[in-house]
Amino acid sequence: MLEQGRTDSCRSCRGEPWQLMWSRRFAGLGGARRFENLLKKQKDGNGFYRLTGLTRDT
């Protein structure tokens, strides 16, 4: 996905180059998708930062 974002082929990704800020390994695709959905449910953003360990100024 990062490579696709660096090209003009991805309309929603154009602009500034992407930089990977956080990653996590999962045993399987199902666990990764569950965690992705959990992150997307964090409406106010605080849960996102709590789950990833990132700070808002990162």
VORO-901203 format. One record per residue (C-alpha): chain; x, y, z. Coordinates in steps of 0.1 Angstrom, whole numbers, plus 5000, padded with zeros to 4 digits. Example, Ala and Ser with C-alpha at 12.3 -4.5 7.8 and 13.67 -1.06 7.14 Angstrom:
<nodes>
- A_5123_4955_5078 .
- A_5137_4989_5071 .
</nodes>
This chain:
<nodes>
- A_5000_5000_5000 .
- A_5028_5024_5007 .
- A_5043_5019_4973 .
- A_5009_5025_4957 .
- A_5005_5057_4976 .
- A_5038_5070_4962 .
- A_5025_5068_4926 .
- A_4997_5086_4909 .
- A_4977_5054_4906 .
- A_4960_5059_4940 .
- A_4938_5090_4938 .
- A_4931_5093_4975 .
- A_4968_5089_4984 .
- A_4984_5117_4963 .
- A_5003_5145_4980 .
- A_5029_5142_5006 .
- A_5049_5109_5007 .
- A_5038_5084_5033 .
- A_5059_5074_5063 .
- A_5052_5043_5083 .
- A_5047_5053_5119 .
- A_5035_5021_5135 .
- A_5032_4984_5127 .
- A_5021_4952_5144 .
- A_5024_4915_5134 .
- A_4994_4892_5136 .
- A_4992_4855_5135 .
- A_4965_4856_5108 .
- A_4945_4878_5085 .
- A_4914_4874_5108 .
- A_4932_4889_5138 .
- A_4945_4918_5117 .
- A_4911_4926_5103 .
- A_4895_4925_5138 .
- A_4922_4949_5151 .
- A_4917_4972_5120 .
- A_4879_4973_5128 .
- A_4887_4980_5165 .
- A_4909_5010_5155 .
- A_4882_5023_5131 .
- A_4857_5022_5160 .
- A_4877_5047_5180 .
- A_4856_5078_5171 .
- A_4873_5104_5193 .
- A_4909_5093_5185 .
- A_4919_5087_5221 .
- A_4914_5049_5218 .
- A_4935_5049_5186 .
- A_4964_5064_5204 .
- A_4959_5042_5234 .
- A_4958_5010_5213 .
- A_4989_5020_5191 .
- A_5010_5037_5218 .
- A_5014_5067_5195 .
- A_5010_5103_5206 .
- A_4991_5130_5189 .
- A_5022_5150_5181 .
- A_5039_5120_5163 .
</nodes>
